[in-house]
Amino acid sequence: MTTVARTPCDAAIDAVRRGVLLPLCRLLGRLAATTAARVGQLSRYLRKTRGNVVSQALDSHVRAVPQARRIIRTELARWGLHEHVEIAELLVSELVTNALRHAWGPIHLRMSHSPDGRTLRCDIADGSPATPPASRPPARADEEHGRGLHLVDQLSTRWGARRTAAGKTVWFELRTHGRARRPERLRRRFLTGRVSDLPLLTHRS
């Protein structure tokens, strides 16, 4: 057997490893763990505060209307907002139909429920920069177009349109009166006759 003689250089390297590198690795490990924990906390906070959000591209085809209605039904049921499904479906159908008739490019649906639970918002984006008028009179019986926006104006809490880099977005909001209610609580209120406790979506701000 042979013995390898250690040089002063080897001893210096070992001293650096023990005195500098190992403590540095431990420090970096603790910093990484702390950073990961804080990122996790921030992520949970953002999920909690941003409310419920769904964003979905729609087909540039007539099937975009039933596609949008399915998204509305599915997400509002998941959020516990069953009582708002009918009006939200109707208004989204009208906006998607308008986008198919009068606009071009991809159509995009975004729906959100505010963190305080008071506002349901739906945005329909398309590729046309032309925005609808801010206020529109009721459509006549012989008019082919215009009834959709009149419905949006009458049934939503508020609505509007804005130009974007890719075209425009038409949006509407419905008042939901606080946190989403559980379906069983709604059933109990119907059974006990407490209809006055239910939100009325057609009231305008």
Secondary structure by P-SEA (a helix, b strand, c coil): cbbbbbcaaaaaaaaaaaccaaaaaaaaaaaaaaaaaaaaaaaaaaaacccbbbbbbbbcccaaaaaaaaaaaaaaaaaccccaaaaaaaaaaaaaaaaacccccbbbbbbbbcccccbbbbbbbcccccccccccccccccccccaaaaaaacccccccccccccccccbbbbbcccccccaaaaaaaaaaccccccccccccc
